[in-house]
Amino acid sequence: MAPVETAAPVAVAGPEPVPFAPPPHDALPWDPSPIAPAPAAAGVPPPWSPPPAAAPPAYPPPGAYPPPGAYPPPGAYPPPGAYPPPGGYPASTAPGYGPQPAYPAPGYPSQGYGAGAYPPPGAYGNPNQPGYGPVPGGKRKRGRPVKVVATVTAAAIVLAGVFVFVVGRSSPYPSQWDPKVLDIVHFVEQHRGLTFKHPVAVSFLDDAKFNAAVAVPQPSNQSQRASLQVELESLRAMGLVHGDVNLASAQNNLVQSDVIGLYVPSKKTVFVRGSTMTPFVRVTLSHELTHALQDQYFDLTSLQNNISGDGTALTSLIEGDAVRTQNLYQQSLSQADQATYDQENQAAQGRSNQASDVPAILGDQLSFPYAFGPTYVDSLVAAGGTAAIDAAFRDPPVAEAQIVEPVTYPKGFTPASVSSPTIPKGGHQETGGPSGPVGMASFFEILGTRIGYQPAWTGVQGWQGDNSVVYSLARKVCEAVDVRMGTTAEADTLLGAVNQWAVGLPGATGTETGSRVELRSCDPGISGPAVPTFDPAAFDLLSARSQIIDGIMTQDNVGIGPSGCVADQVISALGPSDLSALVSGNLSDAQTAALRQLAATAVTTCNAGGSGG
């Protein structure tokens, strides 16, 4: 679904907050080493070491959101600052890269690249240029793990004059590389399979200047405040937030606490929080420099301006690529540097945890590209090396379903065209609302936030496309979502999940017509039902699933099809306490051993079942 528009579109040219970065494999709860042949039990594959599914996945390119190694969704790949902050204010005309919010997130449209695909907020006022960057890695403590530290590439962030010095150069590129980053440049080139065409400027900013650069402008007129209010009420209608939330302030807290770096395409410049080349800063640079390399070969601004599908899918490719390089660089550190990096990452995560008033949906939107993009990119590399990543940039995925379920929704998949839901007589469309396609994963979160992971995930199996509209009726903001399923049987299953979801929201309804299911709900107001608490949260568990798939696929050389089958069996077999420990990264030795045996058994079952991939 389109990002929540919180202000009138403004041309921006600045950094984009990066979402969290998934923790490197060595930070996973499970033993990342390849499984050796099982010493006993003939025919049973050696116990698999699932990737850690601790805090929300952390594939954050060094940069903006969660500090390196803190992928947003539960999980584990946490490249430095990879997750972009949830989308921003109205889409800006400034080019940039970054993940777009999974669900209408109040804020700006994505406008930059970096760990943290969601464009950094920054639409109001005079934002400079969008950017991309990584987010800090780790878990945000707010009732459930939130992966929100990211790096940004070029989102709509107000740079408050920080980038003025960049303007005025006859060329956007310096004549030579800063010697301090040259070894990282060579590493990125080697592991990405591409060579930089030009040196890239790198600017190191202290905390005060960096925070000023990524600050989210607050609404300054009645039109902007009204737009934000519609966003809030539509989120309440879907049961995603509760009470009177200041979305602009929450986004600002999220961005300033989580962003650690970004790459701004319009400036051809990497901006990093910190002035010393510590291990953490170097890991973040590996993420942001990957964005700069992407820009030189695939023109990130043009990609985003000419997007033909779901912006979240494109952002996930961009951030997943950067997180992959980030993770490889982090794993290459010496033992001493790794220890220092871990300490810095913990400090960055501590700063991220300070923004505890941020609604979970905002953090999830920000972290989506970092949580799922790395697994998607690793599946490309497994099939065709880095050349497959290049091919994906030339013909990007068009739906978030392709990122979460690349086997079910392969290259070439196009979501079914679904007409906009009808508006009841007497109602009118809210032009400032997040109407439009929602996406399979985003619709899953709408359901999962109120009914939990399993019924929501089962319900969206068979998704083919959707559309939504935000409208006002009887002085209430309402939203309707129509979903097209593959068969009527799948529609029946989805309707069951929608009806379960509707029970907790006054006046919410679900209806079915053939293979289409419609969900409707109006804002219950400030005193409406609170958002239920699930441990683990549905989004976090889906992120953990992605990490498990990635771990089996990359560490044990199992195809992505069987890996998905194994992940589903593992999650279905674990009880509440084990799932909570899995997602939080607090598995005991006994739980880890049981999990590995469970995974080994699942591998045998899934291989025997002939899962594709």
N, C-alpha and C positions, 0 to 999 in steps of 0.2 A: 504494500500500500504506500501511497506517496507520503513523504515526510509531512509532519504537521507544519503548516505555514504559520509563522508567528509574526511576520512583519512583511511589509511590502518588499517585493524583490529588489535587491540592490546589487549592483555589480560589485563583486568582491574579489580581492586578490590577496589572499593570505594563506596561512598555514591551515591545515585541516587536522583536527585532533585525531589521533589514532586510537583505535579501541585497544582492548587488552591484548596481550600477546600470550599465546598458549605457552605453557612451560615446556622447556626442552624435554626430550625423552628422558634425560637422566633425572628429571625432577618428577617423573611419573610415579604414581604409587606402586606400579608394578615394576618388576625387573624388566628393563628395556632390552636386555640382551637376547639374541635369537634363542629360540628353544632348541635344546639339544634333543636328539632322538630319545624317546622314553626308554629308560633302562628296563622297564618291565611292561607287562600287559601288551603283548603283541597286537599290532594293528591299531593301537591307540597312540595318536600323535603326542609328542612330548607336551607337557603343560605349557600353555602359551603365557607369555608375560604381557598382559594387556597394558596398553598405554595408560598412564595415570589419568584418572578422571577426577582429579581433585577439584579445584575450584573451577568455575566455569572455564571452558576451554580458553586457553590463553595464547592464541596465535597472534601476538601483536607485533607488528613490525616495530622495530625500535622506533620510538618516537613518541607518539602522543598519548594514547590512553595508557592503560595499565603499563606499568614499567615493564621493561623487557622481561619476558618470561612470564607473562601473566595473562594468558589468553582469557578472554571474557567468559565464555561458557565454561561449564565445569570442565575441567580438563586440563589439558596438559600442554599444549604447545604454547609456551609463552614467550614469543619473541619480544624483545624489548618494546614496550609501548605499542602494541599493535592495534588495539581497537580504537576505532574512531568514535568520537562522541556521537550520541544519537543526533541525527539530522538536524538541520538548523532552521533558521527562519526561512522565509520564502526563498525559493530557488533564486540564486543569484546568477547573473550572466557571466560571472567570472569563471573561467575554467578551473577545474580542480579534480582531484580524485579522493574518493573515500567512500566507505560503505554507506548506503542509505538505510534509514531506519527500517526495521523489519515491519513495523506497524507504524501507522502515522505517528511519528514522534514529533512532539512539539518542537519546532526548531527549524533549523535551516536545512535546505536540501544539501546533499553532499556536494562538496566543492573542492576536494583536495585529495591528495594521496598520502598514504603513509600508514603506519600501523594505526589503525583507527580509520576505517574507511568512511565512517559517516562524516559528512562535512562538518567542520567545527561550526559552532554557532557563530554568527557574526554577520548577520544580514542587516541589522539596523545600522544606522549611522553611516560611517564611511569605511566599511570593512575593506581591507586591501584585497589580497588575493587568496583563493582557496588553496589548500595544500594537503599533503598526505604525510602520515607519520605513524610511528608505533606507540603503543600505550604501555604503561608499566604492567608488569605481570603480577599475578597474585589474585587474592580473593577480596572482594569488597564486603565488609561485614555490614549487612543491613537486613538481617533476618534470613538471608540466603546468600550464597556466594555470588558476588557480582564481579564480572570481569570487565573492568572499565578503563584500565590504563592503556592508552594507545599512542601510537605515533600517527602523525598526520601527514598527508601529502599536499593538500591544498584545499582546505575547506574554507567556508565563508567565515573567516575569523577576523575580527578587527585587530589590526596590527598597531594601532595607536602610534603611528610614525616610526615604528621599529624598523620598517623596511625601506624607509625613505632613502637611505644611503645606497640602496641597490639600484634605484632609479638613477639614470644619468650616465651609466656606463654605455659606451658605444655598442658594446656587445653584452648580452646577458651572461656570457661565459667568461670566466677569468682566463688568463693566458696559460696558467699552469695550476696543478693541484696543490693544495695546502699539504706540505710534507707530512703533517701529523696524520693525515688520513690515507696516505698513499698505499699502505699495506692492506687496509680495508678495501680500498678500491680494487686492488688486484685480486683479493679474495672473492669479492662480489663477481668480478668478471669471470674468474675461473669456475665458480660454482653455478653461475647463471648461464654460462655458455655464450656470452655476448661481450663485446669490448666497447668501452665508452668512446663516443665520437668526439666529445669535448670534456674538458675539466668542468667541475661543478663547484660553485661557491658554497662554503660551509660557514654558517654563522653560529657562534656559541653565545648563548644568552644566560644571564643569571636569573634566579627565580623571579625577581620582581619584573624584569623586562619580559620574560617569557609569559608570565601570568597576564601581564598587560596586553601582550600580543594576542593571546587566545581568549581574552575575556568576551563573554557573550553579551552583546548590547541588550539592554532591557527595553521593553516597548515604550515608545516615546509619544504616541498619539492614540486617540480613541480607536482608530481603525485597527491598529496593531493589537491593542488590548482586546478588542472584540474578536479578532481572529484567534488569539490565544485562548479566549474563553470558549469559543466553539470547539477548539481542539480538546480542551479539558473535558468539556461536556460529552464529546463523542467518545473519549477514552473511558469516561465513567459509564456511558451507555453500554459499552462493550465489556464492562466489569474489570477493566485493567487498572484503574486507579480509584481511590476513595478520598472523599473529603475535598477541601478547597486547596488544591496544590498550585503553587506558583511555578508554572512550567519553565518560564524564562530563568528564574533564579535557580531552579533545580538543575537546569542544563549548565548554567554557569558554574555551579559547584562541581558538577560532574567533570566538566572540561578542565577547570583549573586544578583540580586535584589529581586528574588522571593523565593528562597529556604530557608527554615527555620529549616529543620531537615531531618534526614534520618536513615534508618537501613541498614547496610551492611551485607548481609548474609555470605560472606566469612570471615568476622571478627567477626560475631555474636555479633555485637556492634551497639548501637544506638548513633548517633551523633546529638547534638542539638545546635542551635545558641542561646547563652545566658548562663550565669553562675549562675543566680539567679532563684529560683523556683517560678517565677511569675505565675499568672493564665494562661497566654498565653503559657509559656513554659510547664506547666503541661498538657494543652490541647494537645499541640504538642506531648508530650511524650505518651499520651494515643493512639495517632495514630500510632506512631512508635513502641510502645510496642506490638500493635496488629500485626504488620508485623513480629516482633520477634516471637510471638506466632504462627503465620501462618507457619513460617519457621520450627519451632520445630515439627509441626504435618504433614506438607505437603511438606517440602523441596522445598522452592521457587526456588533454583538454578536448581534442577532436573526438576521442572515443566517447567521452561523457556527453558532449554536445550532440552527437549523432546516435546515441543509444537507441536501439530498436526494441528493447524489452525492459525487464526489471532491472533497475539501477543497482539493487542489492546484489544481484548475481554478478554484475560487472565488478562491483567493488570487492566482492569476495574473491574474484580471480586476482585482482590487483593486490589485495592485502595478503591473500594466501601465498602468492608468489614471494612477496617480501618477507613474510613470516618464515617461509621455508629457508631462505638465505640466512635470515636472522638466527634461526635455530642451529643451522650448520655452523655459523660463526661462533655462537655461544658454546657449542660443543667442542670447538677447536681450542678454547682457552686452556691455558696451563692450569694445573691443580690449584696453584696459589691464586691466580686471577679468577678462577671459578669460585673460590671461597669468598673473595672480595666482591665479586659480582652478586653472589647470593645475598651478602649483607646489604649491598646497595639496593637490590631488588626488594628486600624486606622493608627497607626504609621508604622506598617509593610506594610500596603497597600500603604502608602505614599512612602515608599522606593521602592515598586514594580512599582509605577507609574512613577518613574524616568526613567525607560527603555522604553521611548515612541517611540524609533526608531525601535522597533521590529515589523516585518510584522505580521498582524493578524493571518495568517495561522500558524505561529510558536507557538503563544500563544494558538491557538485552539487545535493544536496537543497535546500540553502539557496538556491542561485541559480536554481533552475528557474523560479519565477514572474517573476524579473527578466530571465531570458534569453528566455523565450517569451511572457510576458504582453504586452510592448509590441507585438510583431508582431500578436498576436491583437486587441489594442485598436485598432491602426492599421487593421486590416482592417474593423473595425466602423465606424470613422470614415469610411473610404473609401466605405463603402456607405450610411451614413446620418447622418454627422456625429456630434456629441456626444450627440444624442438617441438614437443607437444604443447608446452606452455606457450611458445611463440605462436603456434597455430591457433590456440584458443584466443589470444589477443586479436588475431586477425578476424576471427569469427567467434565473438564472445557468447557465453551462455546468456539466455534471455529470461530465465525464470529461477527463482531461489530454489525451486524443487530440484533443478539440475545440480545445484550445489550440495543439497542435503542427500539426495538419492540419485546419483549419476547413472546407476544401472537401470533404474526404472524410467528415468527421464534423461536419455542420452543426448549427445550432440545431435542437433537437427530437430529436437522436440520444440513444438510451438504450442503454448497454452491455447485451449479452446476459446473462441470468442464468445463472451457471455454478455448479454445486454444488461444495461444498468437496471437495478431493481426499480419497480414503480414507486412513485411517491403518492401516498394516500391523498384523497381529495381534501383540500383545505391546507395542505402542506406546501412548502417551497424548499428548493435545494439551497443549502448553505454553500455559497461559492467559496468561502474560506475554509471549508471542511476538507478532510482527507479522502475525498471520493476517488474511485478508480480501483484497479486490480489490487487485491490484498496479497495473494501468494500463499502457497501451501504451508510453509513454515510459519508465516505470520498468523494464518487462520488457526493453525495448530496451537499457537500460543494464546490466542483469544480463548479457545476452548480449554486448553491445559491450565491456564491461570486459575480457572474455577472448578475444574473437574479432575485435574491431575494428569500425569503423563500417559498412562496406559490407555484409558478410554479415548483420550484426545488423539493419540498417535494411531490407534486402530481406526478411529473415525475418519481420518484424512487419507487413509490408504485408498487409492483409486482416484484421487484428485486430478482433474483435467484442466481446470481454469476457473476464474471467478471474477466478480465485479462488485462494487459497492457504491453506495450513495449516502451522503450525510444530508439530512433535511430537518426542517423545523416544523413541528405540528403541535398545535395547542400550547404554544409558548415553551415547548421543550425541544431540545436538540436530540434527534434520533439518528440511528444508522441501520441500514439494511445491507446484508451481504448475500449474494446468490452464488452458489458453488455448483459447478458441473462435475459430476462423477462419471466414471467409466461405464458403470452398469447400474441398473436399478437396485440390485442387491447391495452394492457399495453405498448407494444413496440411502438405503434403509438403515445401514449401519451408521452412517454419518448423522442421520436424523435422530437416531437414538442418543448419540453424543450431544447433539445440539439441544435436545429436549432436557437432558440431564443438566446442561449448562444453564438453560433458561430457568430452571427451578430456583436458582439463587438470585435472580434478578426480577424485580417486580414488573410485570407486563411484557417480559421478553417472550418471544414465540419462535417456533420452528415449524416449517411446512415443507412438504415434498411434492414435486410434480415431475413424474418420470424419473430421469436421472439427475434432476436438479433439486438442491436443498436450499431453502432460504431461511436466514436468521434475521430477526428484527428486535431492536431494543431501544428504549428512550432513556435519557438521563434520569436516574433516580434521585438526583440532587445530592447536596453535601452530606445529608444524613442517610444516604443509601447504604446498601450492604457493603461491609468491609471486604477487602480482597482476601480470600482464604489463604492459609499458610500450608504449603506442602513441603515435606522434607524427604527427598530433595524436590525443588521446584521443577515443573515440567520442562522449562527451557534448559535448565542446568543438566537435567538428565538426558535430554536430546543432545546436548553438547558433549556429554560424557560418551554417549553412543558413538558420536563422530570420532572421538579420540580413540575409543576402543577399536573401531574399524581401521583407523590410521595405523595404530600400533601393530595390529595383526598383519595388515597389508605391507607395511614397510619393514617390520622386524622379522616377520616369519615368511615373507614372500607368498602370502596367500592372496588370491584374487579379491577384488573389492566386493564381488557378489557374495562369495562364501564368508568374507569378513563381516558383511552386514548381517548375514544369517547368524553368525556366531554372536555378534553384539546383541542382537534381539533375544537370542536364547539366554545369554548371560543375564541380561536385564530382567527378563521374565522370571528367571529362577531365583534371583536374589530377593531377600526379604527387605522390609523397610529400613532396618538398622544397617544392613550391609550396603544398601543403595546409598544411604546417607553418608556412610564412611567412604564409599567409592567416590562420590561426587566431591566430598570435602577433602579428600586426600589423606584421611586418617584411618586407613585400613590397618588392623593389627596383623601380626605375623600369621596368626591362625586364619584370619579372613583372607589374607593374600594367598596363602597356600590353597585354601578352599576355592578361591576364585580361579587360580591357575588350573586346578584340576577340572573345575566346571568348564573353563574355556577349552581345555584339551578335549573333553568329551563332546563339547559343542562342535569343535572342528571336525571330529569324526562324523558326527551326525550330519552336519551341513555338507561335507564333501560327499557323503553317501547319497545325500538328497539331490546332488547335482546342481547346487546353486551356481548361477552363471557368474561371469566376471573373472 
